[in-house]
Amino acid sequence: MAAAPAITYDALAAQIDKRQLAPIYLLHGEEGYYIDALVKKFGEIIPEEDKEFDEAVMYAPERSVPEIIEACRRYPLMNERQIVIVKEAQAIRADQLNKLSVYASSPSPTTTLVVCCRGAVCKAKNLIDETKKHGGVLFESKKIDDRQIGTVISGFIRSKGLNVEPKALAMLRDYVGSDLSRLYNEIDKLTIILGPGAMVTPESIERNIGFSKDFNNFELIKALANHDSLRAFQIIDYFRSNPKNNPTVLTVGILFNYFSNLLLLHFCRDKSERAMAAELGFKSTYALMDYRPGLRYYNAYRTIEIISAIRDFDRKAKGVGSRQNEYDLLHDLIFHILTAPGDVSF
């Protein structure tokens, strides 16, 4: 028999909103945002005036497993069900967490136990097995892949009743990356400021988030793709003067992602736009906009050389083998990218 499909965040959040509660929830995984959001929803189940009686928030490193089980076996006083939330379960050993499997094998019908392993995959196999067997829910909050982040951003913007221009979407992706807490906070801010049905534009991002529409990693990639050296160095100079909003660690990650994708496209047999978009996991061919000129200016050998230079920059920027300022190193990297020989064809 095939395994049941994993429950999604949206489906689980909807069940909680409808108060369709399971006896146990085991929330784990590298992406902390969804776990935090679900815990917040569980925290809204018991009315504020009843929390003292029917809600218990416990921290696994500070409580023994018998204490947690004892809390779960109590009867609710003011509501039909009590909520017991155990945070930081990733901080205790798997063999200790596995002791909760005794409770999971026979959970109280009037308690919902929520166990949170935030930022880590749960290794307590016995607890996982017993949770699945006895009507519990296992939710793994996986880190968002870089190729998926654009889809996640656009989906969240639409869910807020807003629309977004492609460049604005790219700006948000590059500025916030895969930090979902920060991303959703910024989009919530735009929702309040712009209002329902508004279009998120580069100008609205610059005005309300403080991220330049003209000097950012999106524009840097565009300049490098088109071999526009003057523009590329203008952007790097801007980064140097605004280091707080333009950390080199973010820039080098985006450069590495771009040139790694470019290398994949060089070896993609089918060079049609649809095939190349599929190769990179893009939903539309619009995302290839900066790859078309890049394929012309950077052959495969040159791309490999550039990827090596990016790795070298990353090492030196971390202080390994160099004491140069990171923005001086970034300036040198951009010069290397623009002047790499590329005299070997494939």
Secondary structure, DSSP 4 states (H G I P E B T S, - for coil): -PPPPPPPHHHHHHHHHTT---SEEEEEES-HHHHHHHHHHHTTTS-GGGHHHHEEEEEGGGS-HHHHHHHHHSPPSSSS-EEEEEE-GGGS-HHHHGGGHHHHTS--TTEEEEEEEETB----HHHHHHHHHTT-EEEE-PPPPTTTHHHHHHHHHHHTT-EE-HHHHHHHHHHHTT-HHHHHHHHHHHHHHH-TTPEE-HHHHHHHH---SSSSHHHHHHHHHTT-HHHHHHHHHHHHH-TTTS-HHHHHHHHHHHHHHHHHHHT-S--SHHHHHHHTT-SSGGGGTTHHHHHHHS-HHHHHHHHHHHHHHHHHHTTSS--S-HHHHHHHHHHHHHH-------
